[in-house]
Amino acid sequence: MRRVIYTTNSIESLNYQLRKVTKNRGHFPNDAAAMKLLWLAIGNIEDKRARERIKEQGLPSHKRKAAGRLVEGAVTTNWKRALEQLSLTYPERIDHHL
């Protein structure tokens, strides 16, 4: 299960950038406003990464430094198995989302 939920540098970077956006904003009138801000921030972050990938297009993979995609194309293997384990360990937190 640890392999599935283990965070990578890319995810940590995204989390840092989202915390920065929400911390600078402060309070939100409702949940929808917070979700909208986070969605727009993810779009801006992905646009920036896409521009970096375009600049490096055509370079060999070992020379590329641009981060991968955040929103699309991400695959998590064995997610169902990890979710089952989380549901058994934390039923009060997970079951109502299933």
N, C-alpha and C positions, 0 to 999 in steps of 0.2 A: 504494500500500500504506500510505503514511503516514496518509492520511485514515481508513483503517479502524482502525488501531491507535492513533491519536492519542488521548490521554486528555483527558477533560473535567473541569471542576471537580467535577462530581458523583462521578465515579470517583475522583478524587484525595481527595475528602472521605471516601468509603467506605474507601479504602486507609488513610488516616490513622486512622480510627476502629478498623479491624481491627488495625492495628499497635499502637495504644494498648491494646486488649484483650489481645493476645497478650503484649505487653511486661510488662503488669501481672501476668500469670499466671506468667510465667517458663518453667518446664520442664513438659513433658507426658509422661505415662507411655507413651503410644503415639500413632500417627497418628490413630486414631479419636477420641481425646480432643481433639486439636487441631481436627479437623474439626467435632466436636460444638460446641465453643466458638465457632468461626467461624460455624457455621450459626445458633446461638442469637443471636449478636451481630448478624448480618444481619437476623434476624427482629425484634429490638428496634429496630434502626435504621429498618427499613421501617415498623414500627408508629408510631414517632415521626413519620416523614414523612407517614404516612397521616393522623394526627391533625392535622398542620399543613394538609394539603390539604383536610380536612373543614372546618376553620375558614374557609378561603378560598373555599369552594364558593359559587358564585353571583357572585363578583367577576369583572370583566372580566379577560381573560388578561394584559393589560399591567400590572395591579395585583397579580397573584399573585406571591408570593415563595417559596412552598413548593417544595421539591425534588421531582423526579419519582420514579417508581418505580424500585427497584433490582432486584428479583427478577423481576418479570413485566412484560411489555409492552415490553421493550427490544429494538430491532431493530438489527442490525449489517448494513449493506449491503456487498456485495462481499467477504464473509468468506471464501468459498471461494477466491477469487482471491488474497487476502492469505495464506491458509494454504498455497496452492501455492508462493508466493514464499518464505515462511518455510521450507517443507520443502526447497526447493532450496538456500537459503542455509545452513540449520542442520539438515541431515538427521539428525545424531546426537541432536539435542534433540527434534525434531518427529515423525519417522517412527514411533517406537515408540508414540506416542499415537494414531496414525491407525488 
